[in-house]
Amino acid sequence: MSAGNHYGEEETQSHMTKKCPYCNTYLPLRATKCNVCKKRVGRVDKLGFAAKPFDWSGYLVAIFFILALCVFIWWGFFRE
Ligand SMILES: [Zn+2]
């Protein structure tokens, strides 16, 4: 039994290409890396630009500090 076509599974956008947000090069939709400036790129957005992927190491540190601050505030003010 063959898998057949999967409509709407992945790319529902009308774009056939995405643009590198760093150097405006047109890239294939499935590209994960710009072949001109070598930067990582994400999925295409509504405007046809590739998303800039998160810098997880920096974000994780920031999220950790925000969570720690929330816990600290909760612990200090809202705990019965
Ligand atoms: Zn690029």
PDB file of the backbone (N, CA, C, O) and the ligand in Angstrom, with CONECT records:
HET     ZN  A 101       1
ATOM      1  N   MET A   1       0.856  -1.198   0.000  1.00  0.00           N
ATOM      2  CA  MET A   1       0.000   0.000   0.000  1.00  0.00           C
ATOM      3  C   MET A   1       0.886   1.239   0.000  1.00  0.00           C
ATOM      4  O   MET A   1       1.721   1.429   0.884  1.00  0.00           O
ATOM      5  N   SER A   2       0.687   2.063  -0.996  1.00  0.00           N
ATOM      6  CA  SER A   2       1.543   3.237  -1.094  1.00  0.00           C
ATOM      7  C   SER A   2       1.016   4.367  -0.233  1.00  0.00           C
ATOM      8  O   SER A   2      -0.170   4.424   0.092  1.00  0.00           O
ATOM      9  N   ALA A   3       1.908   5.255   0.127  1.00  0.00           N
ATOM     10  CA  ALA A   3       1.570   6.344   1.038  1.00  0.00           C
ATOM     11  C   ALA A   3       0.690   7.396   0.367  1.00  0.00           C
ATOM     12  O   ALA A   3      -0.142   8.023   1.022  1.00  0.00           O
ATOM     13  N   GLY A   4       0.874   7.589  -0.934  1.00  0.00           N
ATOM     14  CA  GLY A   4       0.081   8.586  -1.645  1.00  0.00           C
ATOM     15  C   GLY A   4       0.504   9.986  -1.301  1.00  0.00           C
ATOM     16  O   GLY A   4       1.563  10.205  -0.712  1.00  0.00           O
ATOM     17  N   ASN A   5      -0.329  10.932  -1.673  1.00  0.00           N
ATOM     18  CA  ASN A   5      -0.001  12.332  -1.436  1.00  0.00           C
ATOM     19  C   ASN A   5      -0.489  12.764  -0.063  1.00  0.00           C
ATOM     20  O   ASN A   5      -1.563  12.374   0.394  1.00  0.00           O
ATOM     21  N   HIS A   6       0.317  13.565   0.564  1.00  0.00           N
ATOM     22  CA  HIS A   6      -0.062  14.127   1.858  1.00  0.00           C
ATOM     23  C   HIS A   6      -0.271  15.621   1.683  1.00  0.00           C
ATOM     24  O   HIS A   6       0.678  16.403   1.748  1.00  0.00           O
ATOM     25  N   TYR A   7      -1.488  16.001   1.466  1.00  0.00           N
ATOM     26  CA  TYR A   7      -1.755  17.417   1.295  1.00  0.00           C
ATOM     27  C   TYR A   7      -1.716  18.121   2.639  1.00  0.00           C
ATOM     28  O   TYR A   7      -2.220  17.619   3.644  1.00  0.00           O
ATOM     29  N   GLY A   8      -1.111  19.281   2.631  1.00  0.00           N
ATOM     30  CA  GLY A   8      -1.084  20.091   3.842  1.00  0.00           C
ATOM     31  C   GLY A   8      -0.240  19.516   4.957  1.00  0.00           C
ATOM     32  O   GLY A   8      -0.354  19.938   6.108  1.00  0.00           O
ATOM     33  N   GLU A   9       0.597  18.564   4.629  1.00  0.00           N
ATOM     34  CA  GLU A   9       1.399  17.970   5.690  1.00  0.00           C
ATOM     35  C   GLU A   9       2.522  18.901   6.122  1.00  0.00           C
ATOM     36  O   GLU A   9       2.779  19.078   7.312  1.00  0.00           O
ATOM     37  N   GLU A  10       3.176  19.483   5.150  1.00  0.00           N
ATOM     38  CA  GLU A  10       4.342  20.279   5.519  1.00  0.00           C
ATOM     39  C   GLU A  10       4.252  21.709   4.990  1.00  0.00           C
ATOM     40  O   GLU A  10       4.000  22.635   5.762  1.00  0.00           O
ATOM     41  N   GLU A  11       4.450  21.899   3.707  1.00  0.00           N
ATOM     42  CA  GLU A  11       4.413  23.248   3.171  1.00  0.00           C
ATOM     43  C   GLU A  11       3.017  23.586   2.671  1.00  0.00           C
ATOM     44  O   GLU A  11       2.598  23.117   1.613  1.00  0.00           O
ATOM     45  N   THR A  12       2.310  24.389   3.424  1.00  0.00           N
ATOM     46  CA  THR A  12       1.014  24.856   2.968  1.00  0.00           C
ATOM     47  C   THR A  12       1.137  26.245   2.352  1.00  0.00           C
ATOM     48  O   THR A  12       0.174  26.755   1.780  1.00  0.00           O
ATOM     49  N   GLN A  13       2.303  26.855   2.463  1.00  0.00           N
ATOM     50  CA  GLN A  13       2.505  28.176   1.884  1.00  0.00           C
ATOM     51  C   GLN A  13       2.591  28.076   0.374  1.00  0.00           C
ATOM     52  O   GLN A  13       2.873  27.016  -0.185  1.00  0.00           O
ATOM     53  N   SER A  14       2.343  29.197  -0.268  1.00  0.00           N
ATOM     54  CA  SER A  14       2.401  29.222  -1.721  1.00  0.00           C
ATOM     55  C   SER A  14       3.817  29.475  -2.224  1.00  0.00           C
ATOM     56  O   SER A  14       4.070  29.410  -3.427  1.00  0.00           O
ATOM     57  N   HIS A  15       4.735  29.763  -1.315  1.00  0.00           N
ATOM     58  CA  HIS A  15       6.091  30.077  -1.736  1.00  0.00           C
ATOM     59  C   HIS A  15       6.809  28.830  -2.247  1.00  0.00           C
ATOM     60  O   HIS A  15       6.678  27.742  -1.686  1.00  0.00           O
ATOM     61  N   MET A  16       7.557  29.014  -3.308  1.00  0.00           N
ATOM     62  CA  MET A  16       8.384  27.933  -3.826  1.00  0.00           C
ATOM     63  C   MET A  16       9.816  28.064  -3.333  1.00  0.00           C
ATOM     64  O   MET A  16      10.570  27.091  -3.332  1.00  0.00           O
ATOM     65  N   THR A  17      10.186  29.255  -2.918  1.00  0.00           N
ATOM     66  CA  THR A  17      11.525  29.494  -2.392  1.00  0.00           C
ATOM     67  C   THR A  17      11.398  30.332  -1.128  1.00  0.00           C
ATOM     68  O   THR A  17      10.338  30.887  -0.840  1.00  0.00           O
ATOM     69  N   LYS A  18      12.467  30.414  -0.397  1.00  0.00           N
ATOM     70  CA  LYS A  18      12.511  31.337   0.738  1.00  0.00           C
ATOM     71  C   LYS A  18      13.773  32.170   0.605  1.00  0.00           C
ATOM     72  O   LYS A  18      14.751  31.773  -0.029  1.00  0.00           O
ATOM     73  N   LYS A  19      13.714  33.340   1.228  1.00  0.00           N
ATOM     74  CA  LYS A  19      14.845  34.247   1.098  1.00  0.00           C
ATOM     75  C   LYS A  19      15.690  34.216   2.355  1.00  0.00           C
ATOM     76  O   LYS A  19      15.161  34.224   3.467  1.00  0.00           O
ATOM     77  N   CYS A  20      16.972  34.182   2.185  1.00  0.00           N
ATOM     78  CA  CYS A  20      17.870  34.262   3.336  1.00  0.00           C
ATOM     79  C   CYS A  20      17.691  35.627   4.001  1.00  0.00           C
ATOM     80  O   CYS A  20      17.809  36.652   3.330  1.00  0.00           O
ATOM     81  N   PRO A  21      17.407  35.662   5.313  1.00  0.00           N
ATOM     82  CA  PRO A  21      17.196  36.938   5.981  1.00  0.00           C
ATOM     83  C   PRO A  21      18.490  37.741   6.158  1.00  0.00           C
ATOM     84  O   PRO A  21      18.451  38.916   6.521  1.00  0.00           O
ATOM     85  N   TYR A  22      19.609  37.114   5.904  1.00  0.00           N
ATOM     86  CA  TYR A  22      20.890  37.790   6.112  1.00  0.00           C
ATOM     87  C   TYR A  22      21.422  38.409   4.826  1.00  0.00           C
ATOM     88  O   TYR A  22      21.956  39.517   4.845  1.00  0.00           O
ATOM     89  N   CYS A  23      21.277  37.693   3.701  1.00  0.00           N
ATOM     90  CA  CYS A  23      21.874  38.211   2.463  1.00  0.00           C
ATOM     91  C   CYS A  23      20.876  38.216   1.305  1.00  0.00           C
ATOM     92  O   CYS A  23      21.258  38.490   0.168  1.00  0.00           O
ATOM     93  N   ASN A  24      19.589  37.912   1.580  1.00  0.00           N
ATOM     94  CA  ASN A  24      18.522  37.978   0.582  1.00  0.00           C
ATOM     95  C   ASN A  24      18.699  37.039  -0.604  1.00  0.00           C
ATOM     96  O   ASN A  24      18.161  37.291  -1.682  1.00  0.00           O
ATOM     97  N   THR A  25      19.444  35.969  -0.414  1.00  0.00           N
ATOM     98  CA  THR A  25      19.575  34.973  -1.465  1.00  0.00           C
ATOM     99  C   THR A  25      18.348  34.067  -1.464  1.00  0.00           C
ATOM    100  O   THR A  25      17.856  33.699  -0.397  1.00  0.00           O
ATOM    101  N   TYR A  26      17.855  33.708  -2.631  1.00  0.00           N
ATOM    102  CA  TYR A  26      16.763  32.754  -2.710  1.00  0.00           C
ATOM    103  C   TYR A  26      17.288  31.348  -2.471  1.00  0.00           C
ATOM    104  O   TYR A  26      18.282  30.926  -3.061  1.00  0.00           O
ATOM    105  N   LEU A  27      16.594  30.633  -1.592  1.00  0.00           N
ATOM    106  CA  LEU A  27      17.021  29.287  -1.218  1.00  0.00           C
ATOM    107  C   LEU A  27      15.859  28.322  -1.411  1.00  0.00           C
ATOM    108  O   LEU A  27      14.704  28.748  -1.417  1.00  0.00           O
ATOM    109  N   PRO A  28      16.143  27.026  -1.569  1.00  0.00           N
ATOM    110  CA  PRO A  28      15.051  26.046  -1.595  1.00  0.00           C
ATOM    111  C   PRO A  28      14.315  26.033  -0.253  1.00  0.00           C
ATOM    112  O   PRO A  28      14.907  26.321   0.788  1.00  0.00           O
ATOM    113  N   LEU A  29      13.026  25.699  -0.282  1.00  0.00           N
ATOM    114  CA  LEU A  29      12.233  25.721   0.945  1.00  0.00           C
ATOM    115  C   LEU A  29      12.808  24.828   2.027  1.00  0.00           C
ATOM    116  O   LEU A  29      12.694  25.139   3.213  1.00  0.00           O
ATOM    117  N   ARG A  30      13.415  23.736   1.640  1.00  0.00           N
ATOM    118  CA  ARG A  30      13.919  22.787   2.630  1.00  0.00           C
ATOM    119  C   ARG A  30      15.341  23.080   3.081  1.00  0.00           C
ATOM    120  O   ARG A  30      15.888  22.349   3.907  1.00  0.00           O
ATOM    121  N   ALA A  31      15.943  24.131   2.555  1.00  0.00           N
ATOM    122  CA  ALA A  31      17.314  24.447   2.954  1.00  0.00           C
ATOM    123  C   ALA A  31      17.363  24.796   4.439  1.00  0.00           C
ATOM    124  O   ALA A  31      16.504  25.517   4.946  1.00  0.00           O
ATOM    125  N   THR A  32      18.360  24.285   5.116  1.00  0.00           N
ATOM    126  CA  THR A  32      18.540  24.617   6.529  1.00  0.00           C
ATOM    127  C   THR A  32      19.715  25.556   6.719  1.00  0.00           C
ATOM    128  O   THR A  32      19.980  26.025   7.826  1.00  0.00           O
ATOM    129  N   LYS A  33      20.420  25.828   5.623  1.00  0.00           N
ATOM    130  CA  LYS A  33      21.616  26.649   5.707  1.00  0.00           C
ATOM    131  C   LYS A  33      21.743  27.419   4.415  1.00  0.00           C
ATOM    132  O   LYS A  33      21.559  26.861   3.333  1.00  0.00           O
ATOM    133  N   CYS A  34      22.057  28.698   4.520  1.00  0.00           N
ATOM    134  CA  CYS A  34      22.263  29.497   3.319  1.00  0.00           C
ATOM    135  C   CYS A  34      23.552  29.067   2.645  1.00  0.00           C
ATOM    136  O   CYS A  34      24.590  28.932   3.294  1.00  0.00           O
ATOM    137  N   ASN A  35      23.479  28.851   1.333  1.00  0.00           N
ATOM    138  CA  ASN A  35      24.697  28.403   0.658  1.00  0.00           C
ATOM    139  C   ASN A  35      25.594  29.565   0.244  1.00  0.00           C
ATOM    140  O   ASN A  35      26.657  29.345  -0.335  1.00  0.00           O
ATOM    141  N   VAL A  36      25.180  30.796   0.532  1.00  0.00           N
ATOM    142  CA  VAL A  36      26.010  31.960   0.212  1.00  0.00           C
ATOM    143  C   VAL A  36      26.729  32.468   1.461  1.00  0.00           C
ATOM    144  O   VAL A  36      27.953  32.597   1.474  1.00  0.00           O
ATOM    145  N   CYS A  37      25.951  32.755   2.516  1.00  0.00           N
ATOM    146  CA  CYS A  37      26.577  33.312   3.718  1.00  0.00           C
ATOM    147  C   CYS A  37      26.769  32.259   4.810  1.00  0.00           C
ATOM    148  O   CYS A  37      27.322  32.561   5.868  1.00  0.00           O
ATOM    149  N   LYS A  38      26.314  31.016   4.561  1.00  0.00           N
ATOM    150  CA  LYS A  38      26.564  29.873   5.446  1.00  0.00           C
ATOM    151  C   LYS A  38      25.879  29.995   6.808  1.00  0.00           C
ATOM    152  O   LYS A  38      26.220  29.277   7.748  1.00  0.00           O
ATOM    153  N   LYS A  39      24.918  30.904   6.903  1.00  0.00           N
ATOM    154  CA  LYS A  39      24.210  31.010   8.175  1.00  0.00           C
ATOM    155  C   LYS A  39      23.034  30.036   8.180  1.00  0.00           C
ATOM    156  O   LYS A  39      22.495  29.689   7.130  1.00  0.00           O
ATOM    157  N   ARG A  40      22.644  29.600   9.387  1.00  0.00           N
ATOM    158  CA  ARG A  40      21.518  28.696   9.510  1.00  0.00           C
ATOM    159  C   ARG A  40      20.219  29.458   9.285  1.00  0.00           C
ATOM    160  O   ARG A  40      20.058  30.581   9.761  1.00  0.00           O
ATOM    161  N   VAL A  41      19.298  28.843   8.561  1.00  0.00           N
ATOM    162  CA  VAL A  41      18.000  29.458   8.322  1.00  0.00           C
ATOM    163  C   VAL A  41      16.898  28.470   8.673  1.00  0.00           C
ATOM    164  O   VAL A  41      17.097  27.256   8.622  1.00  0.00           O
ATOM    165  N   GLY A  42      15.727  29.005   9.033  1.00  0.00           N
ATOM    166  CA  GLY A  42      14.610  28.163   9.436  1.00  0.00           C
ATOM    167  C   GLY A  42      13.555  28.088   8.343  1.00  0.00           C
ATOM    168  O   GLY A  42      13.852  28.229   7.157  1.00  0.00           O
ATOM    169  N   ARG A  43      12.326  27.865   8.765  1.00  0.00           N
ATOM    170  CA  ARG A  43      11.223  27.708   7.825  1.00  0.00           C
ATOM    171  C   ARG A  43      10.848  29.047   7.209  1.00  0.00           C
ATOM    172  O   ARG A  43      11.181  30.115   7.723  1.00  0.00           O
ATOM    173  N   VAL A  44      10.138  28.946   6.083  1.00  0.00           N
ATOM    174  CA  VAL A  44       9.698  30.152   5.400  1.00  0.00           C
ATOM    175  C   VAL A  44       8.556  30.801   6.178  1.00  0.00           C
ATOM    176  O   VAL A  44       7.711  30.105   6.740  1.00  0.00           O
ATOM    177  N   ASP A  45       8.533  32.118   6.212  1.00  0.00           N
ATOM    178  CA  ASP A  45       7.428  32.811   6.876  1.00  0.00           C
ATOM    179  C   ASP A  45       6.453  33.366   5.827  1.00  0.00           C
ATOM    180  O   ASP A  45       6.594  33.096   4.634  1.00  0.00           O
ATOM    181  N   LYS A  46       5.475  34.135   6.282  1.00  0.00           N
ATOM    182  CA  LYS A  46       4.427  34.611   5.369  1.00  0.00           C
ATOM    183  C   LYS A  46       4.987  35.507   4.274  1.00  0.00           C
ATOM    184  O   LYS A  46       4.429  35.573   3.179  1.00  0.00           O
ATOM    185  N   LEU A  47       6.073  36.189   4.559  1.00  0.00           N
ATOM    186  CA  LEU A  47       6.642  37.128   3.603  1.00  0.00           C
ATOM    187  C   LEU A  47       7.639  36.468   2.652  1.00  0.00           C
ATOM    188  O   LEU A  47       8.192  37.121   1.767  1.00  0.00           O
ATOM    189  N   GLY A  48       7.864  35.168   2.842  1.00  0.00           N
ATOM    190  CA  GLY A  48       8.776  34.471   1.958  1.00  0.00           C
ATOM    191  C   GLY A  48      10.212  34.487   2.441  1.00  0.00           C
ATOM    192  O   GLY A  48      11.117  34.019   1.750  1.00  0.00           O
ATOM    193  N   PHE A  49      10.418  35.033   3.643  1.00  0.00           N
ATOM    194  CA  PHE A  49      11.761  35.006   4.216  1.00  0.00           C
ATOM    195  C   PHE A  49      11.928  33.766   5.086  1.00  0.00           C
ATOM    196  O   PHE A  49      10.976  33.295   5.708  1.00  0.00           O
ATOM    197  N   ALA A  50      13.144  33.248   5.119  1.00  0.00           N
ATOM    198  CA  ALA A  50      13.432  32.160   6.044  1.00  0.00           C
ATOM    199  C   ALA A  50      13.511  32.720   7.449  1.00  0.00           C
ATOM    200  O   ALA A  50      14.004  33.829   7.658  1.00  0.00           O
ATOM    201  N   ALA A  51      13.024  31.954   8.412  1.00  0.00           N
ATOM    202  CA  ALA A  51      13.097  32.382   9.805  1.00  0.00           C
ATOM    203  C   ALA A  51      14.537  32.290  10.287  1.00  0.00           C
ATOM    204  O   ALA A  51      15.306  31.425   9.868  1.00  0.00           O
ATOM    205  N   LYS A  52      14.874  33.213  11.181  1.00  0.00           N
ATOM    206  CA  LYS A  52      16.182  33.110  11.822  1.00  0.00           C
ATOM    207  C   LYS A  52      16.061  32.140  12.982  1.00  0.00           C
ATOM    208  O   LYS A  52      15.266  32.368  13.893  1.00  0.00           O
ATOM    209  N   PRO A  53      16.829  31.067  12.968  1.00  0.00           N
ATOM    210  CA  PRO A  53      16.698  30.094  14.053  1.00  0.00           C
ATOM    211  C   PRO A  53      17.140  30.670  15.389  1.00  0.00           C
ATOM    212  O   PRO A  53      17.978  31.569  15.449  1.00  0.00           O
ATOM    213  N   PHE A  54      16.568  30.142  16.446  1.00  0.00           N
ATOM    214  CA  PHE A  54      16.913  30.602  17.782  1.00  0.00           C
ATOM    215  C   PHE A  54      18.354  30.252  18.122  1.00  0.00           C
ATOM    216  O   PHE A  54      18.873  29.198  17.753  1.00  0.00           O
ATOM    217  N   ASP A  55      18.967  31.161  18.827  1.00  0.00           N
ATOM    218  CA  ASP A  55      20.256  30.862  19.442  1.00  0.00           C
ATOM    219  C   ASP A  55      19.942  30.279  20.813  1.00  0.00           C
ATOM    220  O   ASP A  55      19.838  30.996  21.807  1.00  0.00           O
ATOM    221  N   TRP A  56      19.795  28.956  20.838  1.00  0.00           N
ATOM    222  CA  TRP A  56      19.232  28.310  22.031  1.00  0.00           C
ATOM    223  C   TRP A  56      20.082  28.505  23.275  1.00  0.00           C
ATOM    224  O   TRP A  56      19.542  28.662  24.369  1.00  0.00           O
ATOM    225  N   SER A  57      21.381  28.497  23.132  1.00  0.00           N
ATOM    226  CA  SER A  57      22.216  28.616  24.327  1.00  0.00           C
ATOM    227  C   SER A  57      21.946  29.942  25.032  1.00  0.00           C
ATOM    228  O   SER A  57      21.810  29.980  26.255  1.00  0.00           O
ATOM    229  N   GLY A  58      21.868  31.024  24.265  1.00  0.00           N
ATOM    230  CA  GLY A  58      21.589  32.322  24.870  1.00  0.00           C
ATOM    231  C   GLY A  58      20.184  32.392  25.426  1.00  0.00           C
ATOM    232  O   GLY A  58      19.977  32.916  26.520  1.00  0.00           O
ATOM    233  N   TYR A  59      19.193  31.860  24.672  1.00  0.00           N
ATOM    234  CA  TYR A  59      17.813  31.912  25.127  1.00  0.00           C
ATOM    235  C   TYR A  59      17.600  31.061  26.374  1.00  0.00           C
ATOM    236  O   TYR A  59      16.868  31.452  27.283  1.00  0.00           O
ATOM    237  N   LEU A  60      18.241  29.899  26.410  1.00  0.00           N
ATOM    238  CA  LEU A  60      18.053  29.028  27.574  1.00  0.00           C
ATOM    239  C   LEU A  60      18.552  29.698  28.839  1.00  0.00           C
ATOM    240  O   LEU A  60      17.913  29.603  29.887  1.00  0.00           O
ATOM    241  N   VAL A  61      19.676  30.367  28.753  1.00  0.00           N
ATOM    242  CA  VAL A  61      20.198  31.071  29.930  1.00  0.00           C
ATOM    243  C   VAL A  61      19.215  32.153  30.352  1.00  0.00           C
ATOM    244  O   VAL A  61      18.929  32.305  31.539  1.00  0.00           O
ATOM    245  N   ALA A  62      18.695  32.907  29.380  1.00  0.00           N
ATOM    246  CA  ALA A  62      17.741  33.981  29.689  1.00  0.00           C
ATOM    247  C   ALA A  62      16.464  33.400  30.300  1.00  0.00           C
ATOM    248  O   ALA A  62      15.957  33.925  31.291  1.00  0.00           O
ATOM    249  N   ILE A  63      15.946  32.320  29.712  1.00  0.00           N
ATOM    250  CA  ILE A  63      14.722  31.691  30.224  1.00  0.00           C
ATOM    251  C   ILE A  63      14.950  31.167  31.637  1.00  0.00           C
ATOM    252  O   ILE A  63      14.087  31.296  32.505  1.00  0.00           O
ATOM    253  N   PHE A  64      16.108  30.584  31.856  1.00  0.00           N
ATOM    254  CA  PHE A  64      16.421  30.062  33.186  1.00  0.00           C
ATOM    255  C   PHE A  64      16.404  31.180  34.216  1.00  0.00           C
ATOM    256  O   PHE A  64      15.871  31.001  35.311  1.00  0.00           O
ATOM    257  N   PHE A  65      16.979  32.333  33.880  1.00  0.00           N
ATOM    258  CA  PHE A  65      17.006  33.435  34.828  1.00  0.00           C
ATOM    259  C   PHE A  65      15.612  33.993  35.067  1.00  0.00           C
ATOM    260  O   PHE A  65      15.271  34.355  36.193  1.00  0.00           O
ATOM    261  N   ILE A  66      14.798  34.066  34.006  1.00  0.00           N
ATOM    262  CA  ILE A  66      13.425  34.553  34.166  1.00  0.00           C
ATOM    263  C   ILE A  66      12.631  33.602  35.063  1.00  0.00           C
ATOM    264  O   ILE A  66      11.906  34.040  35.957  1.00  0.00           O
ATOM    265  N   LEU A  67      12.777  32.300  34.817  1.00  0.00           N
ATOM    266  CA  LEU A  67      12.081  31.318  35.656  1.00  0.00           C
ATOM    267  C   LEU A  67      12.557  31.399  37.095  1.00  0.00           C
ATOM    268  O   LEU A  67      11.751  31.342  38.024  1.00  0.00           O
ATOM    269  N   ALA A  68      13.848  31.532  37.280  1.00  0.00           N
ATOM    270  CA  ALA A  68      14.394  31.628  38.634  1.00  0.00           C
ATOM    271  C   ALA A  68      13.837  32.866  39.327  1.00  0.00           C
ATOM    272  O   ALA A  68      13.515  32.826  40.514  1.00  0.00           O
ATOM    273  N   LEU A  69      13.723  33.959  38.590  1.00  0.00           N
ATOM    274  CA  LEU A  69      13.170  35.190  39.158  1.00  0.00           C
ATOM    275  C   LEU A  69      11.705  35.001  39.527  1.00  0.00           C
ATOM    276  O   LEU A  69      11.271  35.442  40.591  1.00  0.00           O
ATOM    277  N   CYS A  70      10.935  34.344  38.650  1.00  0.00           N
ATOM    278  CA  CYS A  70       9.516  34.086  38.933  1.00  0.00           C
ATOM    279  C   CYS A  70       9.370  33.225  40.184  1.00  0.00           C
ATOM    280  O   CYS A  70       8.547  33.509  41.055  1.00  0.00           O
ATOM    281  N   VAL A  71      10.177  32.173  40.261  1.00  0.00           N
ATOM    282  CA  VAL A  71      10.109  31.297  41.430  1.00  0.00           C
ATOM    283  C   VAL A  71      10.480  32.071  42.680  1.00  0.00           C
ATOM    284  O   VAL A  71       9.864  31.899  43.733  1.00  0.00           O
ATOM    285  N   PHE A  72      11.482  32.918  42.564  1.00  0.00           N
ATOM    286  CA  PHE A  72      11.928  33.719  43.701  1.00  0.00           C
ATOM    287  C   PHE A  72      10.817  34.652  44.161  1.00  0.00           C
ATOM    288  O   PHE A  72      10.556  34.764  45.358  1.00  0.00           O
ATOM    289  N   ILE A  73      10.158  35.325  43.213  1.00  0.00           N
ATOM    290  CA  ILE A  73       9.069  36.243  43.555  1.00  0.00           C
ATOM    291  C   ILE A  73       7.908  35.463  44.179  1.00  0.00           C
ATOM    292  O   ILE A  73       7.362  35.861  45.208  1.00  0.00           O
ATOM    293  N   TRP A  74       7.534  34.331  43.531  1.00  0.00           N
ATOM    294  CA  TRP A  74       6.453  33.506  44.055  1.00  0.00           C
ATOM    295  C   TRP A  74       6.785  33.042  45.480  1.00  0.00           C
ATOM    296  O   TRP A  74       5.952  33.089  46.385  1.00  0.00           O
ATOM    297  N   TRP A  75       8.009  32.602  45.634  1.00  0.00           N
ATOM    298  CA  TRP A  75       8.452  32.070  46.919  1.00  0.00           C
ATOM    299  C   TRP A  75       8.400  33.156  47.986  1.00  0.00           C
ATOM    300  O   TRP A  75       8.038  32.898  49.134  1.00  0.00           O
ATOM    301  N   GLY A  76       8.765  34.366  47.595  1.00  0.00           N
ATOM    302  CA  GLY A  76       8.886  35.430  48.565  1.00  0.00           C
ATOM    303  C   GLY A  76       7.575  36.114  48.898  1.00  0.00           C
ATOM    304  O   GLY A  76       7.390  36.592  50.017  1.00  0.00           O
ATOM    305  N   PHE A  77       6.648  36.167  47.921  1.00  0.00           N
ATOM    306  CA  PHE A  77       5.460  37.007  48.121  1.00  0.00           C
ATOM    307  C   PHE A  77       4.146  36.243  48.167  1.00  0.00           C
ATOM    308  O   PHE A  77       3.198  36.673  48.823  1.00  0.00           O
ATOM    309  N   PHE A  78       4.087  35.114  47.472  1.00  0.00           N
ATOM    310  CA  PHE A  78       2.779  34.474  47.292  1.00  0.00           C
ATOM    311  C   PHE A  78       2.644  33.161  48.050  1.00  0.00           C
ATOM    312  O   PHE A  78       1.575  32.552  48.035  1.00  0.00           O
ATOM    313  N   ARG A  79       3.654  32.736  48.679  1.00  0.00           N
ATOM    314  CA  ARG A  79       3.586  31.473  49.391  1.00  0.00           C
ATOM    315  C   ARG A  79       2.877  31.696  50.724  1.00  0.00           C
ATOM    316  O   ARG A  79       3.225  32.600  51.484  1.00  0.00           O
ATOM    317  N   GLU A  80       1.903  30.879  50.987  1.00  0.00           N
ATOM    318  CA  GLU A  80       1.168  31.032  52.255  1.00  0.00           C
ATOM    319  C   GLU A  80       1.920  30.333  53.392  1.00  0.00           C
ATOM    320  O   GLU A  80       1.463  30.349  54.535  1.00  0.00           O
TER     321      GLU A  80
HETATM  322 ZN    ZN A 101      22.543  34.058   3.218  1.00  0.00          ZN2+
END
